[in-house]
């Protein structure tokens, strides 16, 4: 019987030999999250204002769908184009005043949802977001997408 070190990441095709090569690659894409920050589902209101000069600067509203310390996903009836710079106002469920993040970038748009990437955060902002993520990570619907490990 083959032995492996205790802290080895096992590719999904090795963990389940019944998968053929193509199925294994598709399964890995589905289950392995390539983000560098934990992303958790969260439901709270958000507001955003375009920083683009051609925009009227009106406050738009949306709903936060997920959050990490580096970005978030938002549902809105008024998405902005990819690449837009926005000021994002997050009303987080921590009973603190809303967090205002200037210079956030709309990184992708899919229908009425968009992904937003935060500018580098202050240590205070980062700690606040991490605390929210840690409170919700246990119940994350994304937990099945975390890298697969096998401990022998």
C-alpha positions in Angstrom: 0.0 0.0 0.0 1.3 3.4 -1.0 1.9 5.9 1.8 1.9 9.7 1.4 2.9 12.5 3.6 0.1 13.9 5.8 -0.1 17.3 4.2 -0.3 16.4 0.5 -2.9 17.9 -1.8 -4.4 15.1 -3.8 -5.8 15.8 -7.3 -9.4 14.9 -7.5 -8.7 12.2 -10.2 -6.3 10.5 -7.8 -8.9 10.7 -4.9 -11.5 9.0 -7.1 -9.9 6.6 -9.6 -13.3 5.9 -11.2 -13.3 9.3 -12.9 -11.9 9.3 -16.4 -9.5 12.1 -17.4 -12.1 14.5 -18.9 -14.6 14.0 -16.0 -11.8 14.5 -13.5 -10.8 17.8 -15.1 -14.4 19.1 -15.1 -14.9 18.0 -11.5 -11.7 19.8 -10.4 -12.9 23.0 -12.0 -16.2 22.6 -10.2 -14.8 21.8 -6.8 -11.5 23.7 -6.5 -11.9 27.4 -5.8 -8.9 29.2 -7.2 -9.5 32.4 -5.2 -6.9 33.5 -2.7 -9.5 34.6 -0.2 -12.4 32.7 1.4 -15.7 33.8 -0.1 -18.9 33.4 1.9 -22.6 33.9 1.0 -24.1 36.8 2.7 -27.3 38.8 2.3 -27.3 42.5 3.1 -28.1 45.7 1.3 -25.4 47.6 -0.5 -25.3 51.0 -2.3 -22.9 52.1 -4.9 -22.1 55.3 -6.8 -20.3 55.4 -10.1 -17.0 57.3 -10.0 -17.0 57.6 -13.8 -17.3 61.2 -15.1 -19.9 60.3 -17.7 -22.3 58.9 -15.1 -24.8 61.1 -13.2 -23.4 60.0 -9.8 -26.7 58.8 -8.5 -26.8 56.3 -5.7 -27.8 52.8 -6.9 -28.9 49.9 -4.6 -28.3 46.2 -4.7 -28.0 43.1 -2.5 -24.7 41.6 -1.4 -24.6 37.9 -2.5 -21.1 37.0 -1.3 -18.1 38.6 0.3 -14.4 38.1 0.8 -11.7 40.4 2.1 -10.7 41.1 -1.5 -14.1 41.6 -3.2 -17.8 40.7 -3.4 -20.7 39.8 -5.7 -23.7 42.0 -5.9 -27.2 41.7 -7.4 -28.7 44.9 -8.8 -31.3 46.1 -11.3 -28.8 48.7 -12.4 -25.4 47.1 -13.1 -22.5 49.2 -14.4 -20.1 48.2 -17.2 -17.1 46.0 -16.5 -14.1 48.2 -15.5 -16.2 50.9 -13.9 -14.9 52.5 -10.7 -17.4 52.8 -7.9 -17.8 53.8 -4.3 -19.3 50.9 -2.6 -21.3 51.3 0.6 -21.7 48.0 2.5 -24.3 47.8 5.3 -22.7 44.8 7.0 -24.5 42.7 9.6 -22.2 43.7 12.4 -24.2 46.6 13.8 -21.4 49.0 12.9 -21.8 52.0 10.5 -21.8 51.2 6.8 -18.4 50.6 5.3 -17.5 53.0 2.4 -15.0 51.6 -0.1 -13.8 54.2 -2.6 -12.2 53.0 -5.9 -13.8 49.6 -6.1 -13.6 48.1 -9.6 -16.4 46.2 -11.3 -14.5 43.2 -12.5 -17.2 41.2 -14.3 -20.9 41.5 -15.1 -23.3 38.6 -15.6 -26.9 39.8 -16.2 -28.0 41.6 -13.1 -25.0 40.5 -11.0 -21.5 41.9 -10.9 -18.3 41.1 -9.2 -16.4 43.9 -7.5 -12.7 44.0 -6.5 -11.7 46.2 -3.6 -8.7 48.5 -3.6 -6.2 47.8 -0.9 -7.9 48.1 2.4 -6.7 49.7 5.6 -5.9 47.3 8.4 -9.1 48.3 10.2 -11.3 47.6 7.1 -9.5 44.3 6.4 -10.0 43.1 10.0 -13.7 44.1 9.9 -14.3 42.2 6.6 -12.3 39.2 7.9 -14.5 39.1 11.1 -17.7 39.0 8.9 -16.2 36.3 6.7 -15.1 34.2 9.7 -18.6 34.5 11.2 -20.2 33.1 8.0 -17.5 30.6 6.8 -18.8 27.6 8.8 -22.1 27.8 7.0 -20.7 28.6 3.6 -22.5 27.0 0.6 -19.1 27.2 -1.1 -17.5 24.7 1.3 -17.7 21.9 -1.3 -15.6 24.1 -3.6 -12.6 24.2 -1.3 -9.5 22.4 -2.3 -9.7 18.6 -1.7 -7.2 17.1 0.8 -6.7 13.6 1.7 -5.2 12.7 5.1 -3.8 9.2 5.4 
